[in-house]
Amino acid sequence: MDGTYRFYAAALKFLYKTTLKREWVEKIKFPKRKKKLPVVLDLSEVMSLLSGTENIKHKAILTLTYCSGLRISEVACPKITDIDSKRMMLHIRQGKGGKDRYTILSQTALECLREYWRQYHPKEWLFEGQNEDTYLCLTSIRQIFLAAKKRAGIAKPASPHTLRHSFATHLIEAGTSLHHVQLLLGHRSPTTTTVYLHVSRLNLAQVTSPLDNIPKQTV
């Protein structure tokens, strides 16, 4: 409904300004977007998802998505040269907003990628599509994730992006600063990253109920 409302408002604006050449006074109030907390997998669910994936290419895709906190568009098209095994970093080129950034690479993921390379020998793109001169399409990654999710028996409404949400939440729970998580995710504003504070068990666990501050003798 929100999307339809905005579509019609944009059409009216185009009609007045472009077609009719008339002044457009911005008086339309858009409805507030509903803010939902992201779905997050716990570590045991991530382990089940990865360990239950036998195809090494599929496992490498899911492992890299989680360990580096990637968007689905970012895991589809890295090149082999984007992996910096000496610094344990992954170079993300032209991510969301056309920005380059670096994110972390885990030793476990690196070993998985090396095993994948030994079997598939990709030439330019890390995860090749049907032809070696193209990278993997987003639909294939979604299908790979959904198949792994089904094998792992995960009932949550999860998608490949859930691995990115889980990466950020688990980092915060491990004590990583919000600023560093922001940089790794490539968020322009720290406000975007703070959503993971709301789903982090660690931060909620640190809050003490005011009832526990009242002496027991008076309760």
N, CA and C of each residue as an Amber inpcrd file, in Angstrom:
protein
   657
   0.8310000  -1.2010000   0.0000000   0.0000000   0.0000000   0.0000000
   0.8630000   1.2470000   0.0000000   1.9030000   1.2420000   0.8330000
   2.8330000   2.3700000   0.9060000   3.4930000   2.6060000  -0.4390000
   3.9350000   1.5100000  -1.1030000   4.5920000   1.6400000  -2.3950000
   3.6570000   2.1860000  -3.4620000   2.3930000   1.7470000  -3.4400000
   1.4020000   2.2340000  -4.4100000   1.1570000   3.7210000  -4.2230000
   1.0370000   4.1420000  -2.9740000   0.8080000   5.5540000  -2.6400000
   1.9330000   6.4200000  -3.1980000   3.1460000   5.9920000  -2.9690000
   4.3030000   6.7540000  -3.4350000   4.3960000   6.7560000  -4.9650000
   3.9900000   5.6580000  -5.5920000   4.0120000   5.5750000  -7.0560000
   3.0770000   6.6080000  -7.6750000   1.8530000   6.7090000  -7.1290000
   0.8930000   7.6690000  -7.6660000   1.3350000   9.1100000  -7.4000000
   1.9240000   9.3460000  -6.2390000   2.4010000  10.6910000  -5.9140000
   3.5120000  11.1040000  -6.8780000   4.4120000  10.1770000  -7.1990000
   5.4980000  10.4700000  -8.1380000   4.9500000  10.7240000  -9.5340000
   3.8900000   9.9750000  -9.9180000   3.2790000  10.1650000 -11.2330000
   2.6440000  11.5470000 -11.3470000   1.9660000  11.9900000 -10.2850000
   1.3580000  13.3180000 -10.2890000   2.4180000  14.4150000 -10.3820000
   3.5010000  14.2220000  -9.6630000   4.5850000  15.1990000  -9.7020000
   5.1670000  15.3000000 -11.1070000   5.3600000  14.1540000 -11.7630000
   5.8740000  14.1350000 -13.1360000   4.8900000  14.8270000 -14.0850000
   3.5910000  14.5810000 -13.9020000   2.5660000  15.1880000 -14.7590000
   2.6160000  16.7050000 -14.6710000   2.6750000  17.2100000 -13.4410000
   2.6550000  18.6610000 -13.2630000   3.9490000  19.3190000 -13.7480000
   5.0990000  18.7910000 -13.3500000   6.3710000  19.4630000 -13.6280000
   6.8620000  19.2390000 -15.0530000   6.7490000  18.0110000 -15.5460000
   7.3340000  17.6700000 -16.8460000   6.3500000  17.8470000 -18.0000000
   5.1380000  17.3440000 -17.8100000   4.1690000  17.3830000 -18.9100000
   3.4440000  18.7290000 -18.9970000   2.9050000  19.1850000 -17.8840000
   2.1120000  20.4170000 -17.8790000   2.9450000  21.6730000 -17.6610000
   4.2240000  21.4790000 -17.2810000   5.1210000  22.6090000 -17.0220000
   4.5370000  23.5650000 -15.9810000   3.9370000  23.0040000 -14.9790000
   3.3290000  23.8160000 -13.9240000   4.0980000  23.6170000 -12.6170000
   3.9360000  24.5800000 -11.7330000   4.6410000  24.5120000 -10.4570000
   4.0570000  23.3930000  -9.6050000   4.9500000  22.6900000  -8.9730000
   4.5360000  21.5860000  -8.1020000   4.8200000  21.9560000  -6.6630000
   3.7800000  21.9970000  -5.8670000   3.9220000  22.3070000  -4.4400000
   3.8380000  20.9990000  -3.6720000   4.9100000  20.6800000  -2.9820000
   5.0100000  19.3980000  -2.2670000   4.1740000  19.4570000  -0.9960000
   2.9130000  19.0500000  -1.1090000   2.0260000  19.0580000   0.0520000
   1.5550000  17.6570000   0.4270000   1.9190000  16.6940000  -0.3910000
   1.4760000  15.3240000  -0.1150000   2.3100000  14.7400000   1.0240000
   1.6400000  14.2570000   2.0230000   2.3270000  13.6330000   3.1410000
   2.3530000  12.1240000   2.9320000   3.5520000  11.5900000   2.9070000
   3.7030000  10.1540000   2.7150000   3.5240000   9.4260000   4.0370000
   2.9180000   8.2600000   4.0020000   2.7860000   7.4770000   5.2420000
   4.1480000   7.0100000   5.7250000   4.2900000   6.9250000   7.0290000
   5.5550000   6.4750000   7.5870000   5.7710000   5.0050000   7.2650000
   7.0030000   4.7050000   6.8750000   7.3370000   3.3150000   6.5820000
   7.3530000   2.4980000   7.8720000   6.8410000   1.2830000   7.7860000
   6.8740000   0.4100000   8.9460000   8.2960000  -0.0910000   9.1730000
   8.7410000   0.0150000  10.3990000  10.0870000  -0.4240000  10.7270000
  10.0330000  -1.7860000  11.4100000  10.6190000  -2.7600000  10.7600000
  10.6490000  -4.1110000  11.3090000  12.0780000  -4.5000000  11.6670000
  12.2110000  -5.2260000  12.7620000  13.5300000  -5.7080000  13.1440000
  13.9520000  -6.8360000  12.2050000  15.2390000  -6.9130000  11.8900000
  15.7010000  -7.9580000  10.9660000  15.6270000  -9.3400000  11.6010000
  15.4190000 -10.3410000  10.7590000  15.4720000 -11.7310000  11.1990000
  16.9400000 -12.1160000  11.3520000  17.2620000 -12.7750000  12.4560000
  18.6560000 -13.1550000  12.7340000  18.7100000 -14.6350000  13.0870000
  19.6780000 -15.3270000  12.5270000  19.9310000 -16.7250000  12.8860000
  20.9130000 -16.7680000  14.0450000  20.7250000 -17.7160000  14.9650000
  21.7490000 -17.8680000  16.0020000  22.8900000 -18.7060000  15.4380000
  23.9670000 -18.7990000  16.1860000  25.1640000 -19.4700000  15.6880000
  24.9150000 -20.9330000  15.3440000  24.0850000 -21.6030000  16.1390000
  23.8160000 -23.0170000  15.8720000  23.0700000 -23.1840000  14.5450000
  22.1990000 -22.2300000  14.2260000  21.4680000 -22.3000000  12.9550000
  22.3950000 -22.0350000  11.7730000  23.3310000 -21.0930000  11.9540000
  24.3140000 -20.8260000  10.8990000  25.1680000 -22.0640000  10.6630000
  25.5890000 -22.7150000  11.7500000  26.4010000 -23.9250000  11.6360000
  25.6400000 -25.0260000  10.9140000  24.3580000 -25.1860000  11.2380000
  23.5400000 -26.2100000  10.5780000  23.3880000 -25.9140000   9.1010000
  23.2240000 -24.6440000   8.7820000  23.0560000 -24.2190000   7.3900000
  24.2940000 -24.5580000   6.5670000  25.4730000 -24.2720000   7.1310000
  26.7240000 -24.4800000   6.4050000  27.1420000 -25.9460000   6.3840000
  27.0330000 -26.6030000   7.5230000  27.4830000 -27.9930000   7.6020000
  26.6050000 -28.9320000   6.7840000  25.3470000 -28.5550000   6.5840000
  24.4450000 -29.3970000   5.8130000  24.5450000 -29.1910000   4.3120000
  25.4070000 -28.2720000   3.8910000  25.5880000 -27.9920000   2.4620000
  26.8150000 -28.7350000   1.9600000  26.5980000 -29.7680000   1.1670000
  27.7050000 -30.6110000   0.7080000  28.3720000 -30.0700000  -0.5530000
  27.6200000 -29.4630000  -1.4510000  28.2040000 -28.8900000  -2.6590000
  29.1800000 -27.7870000  -2.2590000  30.4520000 -27.9400000  -2.5870000
  31.4850000 -27.0410000  -2.0920000  31.3100000 -25.6110000  -2.6260000
  30.8060000 -25.4780000  -3.8420000  30.5680000 -24.1330000  -4.3860000
  29.4630000 -23.4380000  -3.6120000  28.3890000 -24.1560000  -3.3560000
  27.2690000 -23.5900000  -2.6020000  27.7080000 -23.2500000  -1.1740000
  28.5040000 -24.1370000  -0.6010000  28.9870000 -23.9070000   0.7650000
  29.8960000 -22.6760000   0.8180000  30.7370000 -22.5130000  -0.1890000
  31.6350000 -21.3530000  -0.2370000  30.8420000 -20.0530000  -0.3580000
  29.7840000 -20.0780000  -1.1410000  28.9470000 -18.8850000  -1.3210000
  28.2910000 -18.4820000  -0.0060000  27.6970000 -19.4460000   0.6720000
  27.0150000 -19.1580000   1.9390000  28.0080000 -18.7650000   3.0290000
  29.1500000 -19.4400000   3.0550000  30.1710000 -19.1470000   4.0660000
  30.7060000 -17.7310000   3.9000000  30.9940000 -17.3430000   2.6750000
  31.5240000 -16.0040000   2.4260000  30.4790000 -14.9350000   2.7330000
  29.2250000 -15.2070000   2.3930000  28.1490000 -14.2520000   2.6820000
  28.0770000 -13.9590000   4.1650000  28.1390000 -15.0200000   4.9760000
  28.0450000 -14.8340000   6.4280000  29.3130000 -14.2490000   7.0180000
  30.4600000 -14.7970000   6.6740000  31.7040000 -14.4050000   7.3550000
  32.1170000 -12.9730000   7.0440000  31.6350000 -12.4350000   5.9120000
  32.0240000 -11.0830000   5.5240000  30.8610000 -10.0980000   5.5540000
  29.6650000 -10.5860000   5.8980000  28.5110000  -9.6950000   6.0060000
  28.1050000  -9.0810000   4.6850000  27.9960000  -9.8900000   3.6360000
  27.7710000  -9.3720000   2.2920000  26.2970000  -9.2820000   1.9190000
  25.9960000  -8.3020000   1.1060000  24.7010000  -8.2630000   0.4320000
  24.7230000  -9.3250000  -0.6630000  23.5510000  -9.7440000  -1.1030000
  23.4900000 -10.7910000  -2.1260000  24.1580000 -10.3240000  -3.4120000
  24.0410000  -9.0310000  -3.7240000  24.6710000  -8.5040000  -4.9390000
  26.1910000  -8.4660000  -4.8160000  26.6860000  -8.4380000  -3.5810000
  28.1310000  -8.3680000  -3.3490000  28.7840000  -9.7400000  -3.3740000
  28.0450000 -10.7640000  -2.9830000  28.6180000 -12.1100000  -3.0200000
  28.5500000 -12.6830000  -4.4280000  27.7130000 -12.1030000  -5.2740000
  27.5550000 -12.6350000  -6.6320000  28.7530000 -12.3410000  -7.5210000
  29.3720000 -11.1780000  -7.3230000  30.3440000 -10.7630000  -8.3450000
  31.7400000 -10.3640000  -7.8650000  32.2640000 -10.9130000  -6.7700000
  33.6760000 -10.6160000  -6.4900000  34.5900000 -11.3450000  -7.4640000
  35.7380000 -10.7610000  -7.7010000  36.7400000 -11.4270000  -8.5350000
  37.7460000 -12.1220000  -7.6220000  38.4700000 -13.0710000  -8.1810000
  39.4690000 -13.7980000  -7.3980000  40.4900000 -12.8420000  -6.8190000
  40.8230000 -11.8100000  -7.5770000  41.8240000 -10.8330000  -7.1280000
  41.3110000  -9.9490000  -5.9960000  40.0270000 -10.0100000  -5.6850000
  39.4790000  -9.2110000  -4.5780000  39.7530000  -9.8470000  -3.2200000
  40.2180000 -11.0830000  -3.2250000  40.5290000 -11.7710000  -1.9690000
  41.9770000 -11.4900000  -1.5880000  42.1600000 -10.8740000  -0.4390000
  43.4990000 -10.5690000   0.0730000  43.7720000 -11.5060000   1.2460000
  44.3700000 -12.6620000   0.9570000  44.5770000 -13.6710000   1.9950000
  45.6640000 -13.2750000   2.9910000  46.5690000 -12.3740000   2.6030000
  47.6230000 -11.9440000   3.5270000  47.0650000 -11.0340000   4.6080000
  46.1670000 -10.1490000   4.2140000  45.5540000  -9.2330000   5.1820000
  44.2300000  -9.7700000   5.7210000  43.7840000 -10.9050000   5.1680000
  42.5060000 -11.5150000   5.5300000  41.3550000 -10.5200000   5.3510000
  41.3300000  -9.9210000   4.1670000  40.3140000  -8.9390000   3.8300000
  39.6990000  -9.2900000   2.4680000  38.4800000  -8.8130000   2.2730000
  37.8000000  -8.9560000   0.9880000  37.4660000  -7.5640000   0.4740000
  37.8740000  -7.2780000  -0.7490000  37.6320000  -5.9690000  -1.3580000
  36.2670000  -5.9800000  -2.0470000  35.3650000  -5.1550000  -1.5730000
  34.0390000  -5.0250000  -2.1840000  34.0840000  -3.8250000  -3.1140000
  33.8860000  -4.0710000  -4.3910000  33.9400000  -2.9930000  -5.3800000
  32.5320000  -2.5540000  -5.7680000  32.3400000  -1.2390000  -5.6990000
  31.0550000  -0.6520000  -6.1070000  29.8750000  -1.3330000  -5.4120000
  29.9180000  -1.2900000  -4.0790000  28.7880000  -1.8080000  -3.3200000
  27.6130000  -0.8510000  -3.4040000  26.6810000  -0.9760000  -2.4930000
  25.5020000  -0.1200000  -2.5140000  25.9150000   1.3440000  -2.4300000
  25.3330000   2.1620000  -3.3030000  25.7100000   3.5780000  -3.3430000
  26.9730000   3.8140000  -4.1460000  27.4580000   2.7700000  -4.8520000
  28.6600000   2.9210000  -5.6660000  29.9340000   3.0890000  -4.8700000
  29.9580000   2.5420000  -3.6390000  31.1150000   2.7150000  -2.7600000
  31.9490000   1.4410000  -2.6840000  33.2610000   1.6150000  -2.6920000
  34.1820000   0.5100000  -2.4330000  34.4210000   0.4220000  -0.9260000
  34.7080000  -0.7810000  -0.4550000  35.0590000  -0.9340000   0.9530000
  35.7970000  -2.2590000   1.1280000  36.3780000  -2.4380000   2.2970000
  36.9780000  -3.7110000   2.6730000  36.1720000  -4.3000000   3.8180000
  36.0580000  -5.5970000   3.8270000  35.4520000  -6.2860000   4.9520000
  36.3350000  -7.4720000   5.3160000  36.0400000  -8.0940000   6.4370000
  36.9150000  -9.1430000   6.9510000  36.6890000 -10.4790000   6.2460000
  37.6950000 -11.3240000   6.3190000  37.6470000 -12.6760000   5.7650000
  38.1150000 -13.6310000   6.8560000  37.3440000 -14.6520000   7.1290000
  37.7310000 -15.5840000   8.1930000  38.6290000 -16.6860000   7.6470000
  39.4070000 -17.2870000   8.5260000  40.2960000 -18.3780000   8.1310000
  39.4880000 -19.5840000   7.6560000  38.3620000 -19.8330000   8.3330000
  37.4980000 -20.9420000   7.9320000  36.9640000 -20.7360000   6.5250000
  36.5560000 -19.5020000   6.2340000  36.0400000 -19.1910000   4.9000000
  37.1390000 -19.3170000   3.8470000  38.3420000 -18.8790000   4.2020000
  39.4580000 -18.9570000   3.2620000  39.7680000 -20.4070000   2.9050000
  39.7520000 -21.2850000   3.8920000  40.0010000 -22.7100000   3.6290000
  38.9050000 -23.3010000   2.7460000  37.6680000 -22.8790000   2.9840000
  36.5510000 -23.3460000   2.1690000  36.7030000 -22.8550000   0.7250000
  37.1060000 -21.6050000   0.5680000  37.2950000 -21.0300000  -0.7660000
  38.4310000 -21.7340000  -1.5110000  39.4970000 -22.0950000  -0.7960000
  40.6100000 -22.7920000  -1.4260000  40.1990000 -24.1870000  -1.8990000
  39.3960000 -24.8630000  -1.0850000  38.8990000 -26.1790000  -1.4950000
  38.0030000 -26.0410000  -2.7110000  37.1680000 -25.0120000  -2.7170000
  36.2920000 -24.7490000  -3.8630000  37.1200000 -24.4640000  -5.1170000
  38.1680000 -23.6700000  -4.9700000  39.0030000 -23.3120000  -6.1210000
  39.6940000 -24.5490000  -6.7050000  40.1340000 -25.4570000  -5.8230000
  40.8090000 -26.6660000  -6.2850000  39.8660000 -27.5410000  -7.1230000
  38.5840000 -27.4880000  -6.8320000  37.6270000 -28.3110000  -7.5700000
  37.0910000 -27.6310000  -8.8270000  36.9040000 -26.3100000  -8.7490000
  36.2270000 -25.6170000  -9.8540000  37.1640000 -24.7730000 -10.7260000
  38.2830000 -24.3350000 -10.1700000  39.2510000 -23.5160000 -10.9040000
  38.6220000 -22.3120000 -11.6340000  37.9220000 -21.4470000 -10.9100000
  37.3710000 -20.2520000 -11.5490000  38.5130000 -19.3730000 -12.0650000
  38.2540000 -18.6680000 -13.1510000  39.3360000 -17.9100000 -13.7860000
  39.3390000 -16.4270000 -13.4080000  38.2220000 -15.7510000 -13.5630000
  38.1600000 -14.3180000 -13.2260000  37.1870000 -14.0620000 -12.0960000
  35.9300000 -14.3910000 -12.3180000  34.9230000 -14.2310000 -11.2840000
  35.0600000 -15.3510000 -10.2700000  34.9350000 -15.0180000  -9.0030000
  35.0680000 -16.0230000  -7.9500000  34.0040000 -17.1050000  -8.0900000
  32.7640000 -16.6750000  -8.3050000  31.6680000 -17.6260000  -8.4840000
  31.0950000 -17.4310000  -9.8900000  31.5430000 -18.2750000 -10.7890000
  31.1330000 -18.1400000 -12.1830000  29.6960000 -18.5970000 -12.3850000
  29.0480000 -17.9920000 -13.3870000  27.7090000 -18.4050000 -13.7630000
  27.7820000 -19.5990000 -14.7070000  26.8110000 -19.7210000 -15.5770000
  26.8070000 -20.8400000 -16.5170000  27.9870000 -20.7600000 -17.4860000
  28.4030000 -19.5480000 -17.7770000  29.5940000 -19.3370000 -18.5960000
  30.6980000 -18.7620000 -17.7260000  31.9280000 -19.1450000 -17.9940000
  33.0360000 -18.7180000 -17.1370000  33.3280000 -17.2220000 -17.2270000
  32.7620000 -16.5450000 -18.2420000  32.9990000 -15.1090000 -18.3570000
  31.8940000 -14.2780000 -17.7130000  30.9710000 -14.9420000 -16.9990000
  29.9150000 -14.2270000 -16.2770000  29.9000000 -14.6860000 -14.8220000
  29.3720000 -13.8250000 -13.9710000  29.2740000 -14.2030000 -12.5570000
  27.8900000 -14.7650000 -12.2480000  27.7570000 -15.3390000 -11.0840000
  26.5470000 -16.0390000 -10.6720000  25.3760000 -15.0630000 -10.5430000
  24.2070000 -15.4780000 -10.9890000  23.0320000 -14.6030000 -10.9060000
  22.4370000 -14.6560000  -9.5010000  21.6930000 -13.6080000  -9.1420000
  21.1250000 -13.4940000  -7.8000000  20.0790000 -14.5770000  -7.5350000
  19.3450000 -14.9510000  -8.5630000  18.3250000 -15.9940000  -8.3990000
  18.9520000 -17.3090000  -7.9540000  20.1050000 -17.6390000  -8.5050000
  20.8000000 -18.8760000  -8.1290000  21.2120000 -18.8460000  -6.6660000
  21.6810000 -17.6930000  -6.1930000  22.0960000 -17.5770000  -4.7940000
  20.8990000 -17.7390000  -3.8680000  19.7820000 -17.1520000  -4.2370000
  18.5670000 -17.3010000  -3.4220000  18.1440000 -18.7620000  -3.3570000
  18.2040000 -19.4470000  -4.4660000  17.8190000 -20.8590000  -4.4990000
  18.7630000 -21.7170000  -3.6660000  20.0550000 -21.4040000  -3.7240000
  21.0570000 -22.1200000  -2.9250000  20.7650000 -21.9410000  -1.4370000
  20.4510000 -20.6990000  -1.0440000  20.1550000 -20.4270000   0.3670000
  18.8900000 -21.1430000   0.8200000  17.8340000 -21.0570000   0.0300000
  16.5620000 -21.6630000   0.4230000  16.6850000 -23.1760000   0.5490000
  17.4670000 -23.7950000  -0.3340000  17.6800000 -25.2410000  -0.2510000
  18.4430000 -25.6030000   1.0230000  19.4550000 -24.7990000   1.3610000
  20.2350000 -25.0440000   2.5840000  19.3700000 -24.8210000   3.8220000
  18.5450000 -23.8030000   3.7830000  17.6320000 -23.4950000   4.8960000
  16.6660000 -24.6520000   5.1400000  16.1580000 -25.2250000   4.0680000
  15.2320000 -26.3540000   4.1860000  15.9330000 -27.5770000   4.7650000
  17.1520000 -27.8460000   4.2970000  17.9110000 -28.9930000   4.8210000
  18.2060000 -28.8230000   6.3040000  18.4670000 -27.5800000   6.7180000
  18.8040000 -27.3120000   8.1180000  17.5750000 -27.2730000   9.0150000
  16.3840000 -27.3160000   8.4190000  15.1500000 -27.3010000   9.2070000
  14.8940000 -25.9670000   9.8800000  15.3320000 -24.8790000   9.2600000
  15.1420000 -23.5400000   9.8190000  13.7850000 -23.0030000   9.3860000
  12.9470000 -22.6940000  10.3690000  11.5780000 -22.2530000  10.0730000
  11.4570000 -20.7360000   9.9650000  12.4770000 -20.0120000  10.3830000
  12.4060000 -18.5550000  10.3470000  12.2620000 -18.0620000   8.9050000
  11.5840000 -16.9260000   8.7090000  11.4460000 -16.3630000   7.3480000
  12.7490000 -15.7160000   6.8890000  13.7320000 -16.5430000   6.6530000
  15.0840000 -16.0600000   6.3560000  15.3410000 -16.0070000   4.8550000
  16.2790000 -15.1510000   4.4760000  16.7230000 -14.9980000   3.0880000
  18.2420000 -14.8820000   3.1050000  18.9010000 -14.8350000   1.9490000
  20.3580000 -14.6560000   1.9640000  20.7890000 -13.4290000   2.7620000
  19.9690000 -12.3710000   2.7650000  20.3160000 -11.1540000   3.5100000
  20.3160000 -11.3990000   5.0130000  19.6300000 -12.4530000   5.4450000
  19.6110000 -12.8010000   6.8660000  21.0150000 -13.1310000   7.3620000
  21.8510000 -13.6970000   6.4900000  23.2290000 -13.9970000   6.8850000
  23.9980000 -12.7160000   7.1720000  23.7150000 -11.6640000   6.4330000
  24.3440000 -10.3590000   6.6830000  23.8620000  -9.7910000   8.0190000
  22.5550000  -9.8940000   8.2760000  22.0130000  -9.4480000   9.5620000
  22.6470000 -10.2330000  10.7130000  22.7940000 -11.5250000  10.5220000
  23.3490000 -12.3900000  11.5720000  24.8070000 -12.0450000  11.8320000
  25.5680000 -11.8020000  10.7720000  26.9730000 -11.3800000  10.8820000
  27.0920000 -10.1480000  11.7640000  26.2890000  -9.1320000  11.4780000
  26.3650000  -7.8770000  12.2380000  25.9610000  -8.0830000  13.6940000
  24.8950000  -8.8210000  13.9140000  24.4130000  -9.0520000  15.2780000
  25.4190000  -9.8490000  16.0940000  25.9940000 -10.8690000  15.4940000
  26.9670000 -11.7040000  16.2140000  28.2400000 -10.9140000  16.5350000
  28.6360000 -10.0030000  15.6550000  29.7950000  -9.1510000  15.9460000
  29.5290000  -8.2660000  17.1570000  28.3510000  -7.6700000  17.2060000
  28.0030000  -6.8010000  18.3280000  27.9400000  -7.6110000  19.6200000
  27.3870000  -8.8070000  19.5370000  27.3170000  -9.6600000  20.7190000
  28.7090000 -10.0820000  21.1940000  29.6650000 -10.1070000  20.2720000
  31.0440000 -10.4700000  20.6250000  31.8440000  -9.2670000  21.1250000
  31.2160000  -8.0920000  21.1560000  31.8730000  -6.9110000  21.7030000
  32.4700000  -5.9660000  20.6720000  32.2370000  -6.2120000  19.3750000
  32.7460000  -5.3180000  18.3330000  32.0120000  -3.9810000  18.4040000
  32.7390000  -2.9050000  18.2560000  32.1210000  -1.5770000  18.3550000
  31.1580000  -1.3400000  17.2020000  30.1630000  -0.5220000  17.4620000
  29.1680000  -0.1970000  16.4430000  29.8220000   0.4840000  15.2460000
  30.8490000   1.2780000  15.4950000  31.5470000   1.9850000  14.4150000
  32.2150000   0.9960000  13.4630000  32.8750000  -0.0070000  14.0170000
  33.5440000  -0.9950000  13.1700000  32.5380000  -1.8290000  12.3800000
  31.4140000  -2.1670000  13.0010000  30.3750000  -2.9140000  12.2920000
  29.8270000  -2.0670000  11.1390000  29.6620000  -0.7770000  11.3980000
  29.1950000   0.1390000  10.3490000  30.1450000   0.1340000   9.1500000
  31.4390000   0.1860000   9.4220000  32.4300000   0.2020000   8.3440000
  32.4210000  -1.1070000   7.5610000  32.3110000  -2.2250000   8.2730000
  32.3240000  -3.5300000   7.6120000  31.0870000  -3.7270000   6.7250000
  29.9600000  -3.2030000   7.1820000  28.7240000  -3.3460000   6.4140000
  28.6150000  -2.3230000   5.2880000  29.3650000  -1.2390000   5.4000000
  29.2880000  -0.2040000   4.3780000  28.0920000   0.7070000   4.5430000
  27.6060000   0.8580000   5.7890000  26.4900000   1.7630000   6.0450000
  26.9590000   3.2090000   6.0070000  26.1870000   4.0570000   5.3680000
  26.5330000   5.4760000   5.3080000  26.3200000   6.1500000   6.6580000
  25.2630000   5.7670000   7.3430000  24.9280000   6.3930000   8.6270000
  24.9800000   5.3650000   9.7470000  25.4950000   5.7480000  10.9230000
  25.5100000   4.8150000  12.0600000  24.1090000   4.4590000  12.5330000
  23.1380000   5.3150000  12.2140000  21.7520000   5.0450000  12.6050000
  21.2670000   3.7350000  12.0000000  21.6900000   3.4600000  10.7800000
  21.2900000   2.2190000  10.1090000  21.8250000   1.0050000  10.8580000
  23.0140000   1.1370000  11.4150000  23.6530000   0.0070000  12.0950000
  23.0550000  -0.2450000  13.4720000  22.4880000   0.7830000  14.0920000
  21.9750000   0.6240000  15.4580000  20.8050000  -0.3390000  15.5440000
  20.1900000  -0.6780000  14.4230000  19.0760000  -1.6290000  14.4630000
  19.5250000  -2.9520000  15.0560000  20.8200000  -3.2840000  14.8940000
  21.3060000  -4.5630000  15.4000000  21.4480000  -4.5790000  16.9210000
  21.4180000  -3.4050000  17.5260000  21.4110000  -3.3540000  18.9900000
  20.0920000  -3.9080000  19.5290000  19.0360000  -3.7420000  18.7440000
  17.7070000  -4.1690000  19.1870000  17.5310000  -5.6800000  19.1240000
  18.3410000  -6.3500000  18.3240000  18.2180000  -7.8080000  18.2110000
  19.3810000  -8.5350000  18.8710000  20.3020000  -7.7890000  19.4510000
  21.4470000  -8.3990000  20.1140000  21.0590000  -8.8680000  21.5040000
  21.2540000 -10.1450000  21.7690000  20.9280000 -10.6980000  23.0880000
  21.8530000 -10.1450000  24.1610000  23.0920000  -9.8470000  23.7880000
  24.0660000  -9.3650000  24.7590000  23.6220000  -8.0450000  25.3640000
  23.2110000  -7.1100000  24.5040000  22.8130000  -5.8000000  25.0030000
  21.5500000  -5.8760000  25.8470000  20.6280000  -6.7530000  25.4790000
  19.4270000  -6.8990000  26.2790000  19.7440000  -7.5780000  27.6070000
  20.6910000  -8.5090000  27.5740000  21.0490000  -9.2330000  28.7920000
  21.7390000  -8.3320000  29.8070000  22.3390000  -7.2340000  29.3440000
  23.0440000  -6.3270000  30.2390000  22.1050000  -5.3870000  30.9870000
  20.8470000  -5.3650000  30.5650000  19.8790000  -4.4760000  31.2010000
  19.2700000  -5.1880000  32.4050000  19.2740000  -4.5100000  33.5430000
  18.7200000  -5.0670000  34.7730000  17.3240000  -4.5030000  35.0080000
  16.3910000  -5.3740000  35.3360000  15.0400000  -4.9100000  35.6410000
  15.0790000  -4.0180000  36.8730000  14.3380000  -2.8960000  36.8730000
  14.3310000  -2.0270000  38.0480000  13.8080000  -2.7290000  39.2930000
  13.0410000  -3.7980000  39.1010000  12.5170000  -4.5350000  40.2540000
  13.6550000  -5.1380000  41.0600000  14.7330000  -5.5350000  40.3680000
  15.8520000  -6.1790000  41.0660000  16.6830000  -5.1780000  41.8660000
  16.4370000  -3.8830000  41.6950000  17.1610000  -2.8750000  42.4530000
  16.4520000  -2.5220000  43.7560000  15.2750000  -3.0890000  43.9610000
  14.5220000  -2.8380000  45.1970000  14.9220000  -3.8920000  46.2170000
  15.2760000  -3.4900000  47.4250000  15.6350000  -4.4830000  48.4600000
  14.5410000  -5.5250000  48.6250000  14.9400000  -6.7870000  48.7160000
  13.9790000  -7.8740000  48.7730000  13.0540000  -7.7640000  49.9820000
  13.5540000  -7.1560000  51.0750000  12.7590000  -7.0810000  52.2920000
  11.5250000  -6.2080000  52.0950000  11.5770000  -5.3000000  51.1010000
  10.4470000  -4.3790000  50.9250000   9.4630000  -4.8450000  49.8730000
   9.7720000  -5.9510000  49.2080000   8.8900000  -6.4490000  48.1510000
   7.9550000  -7.5070000  48.7030000
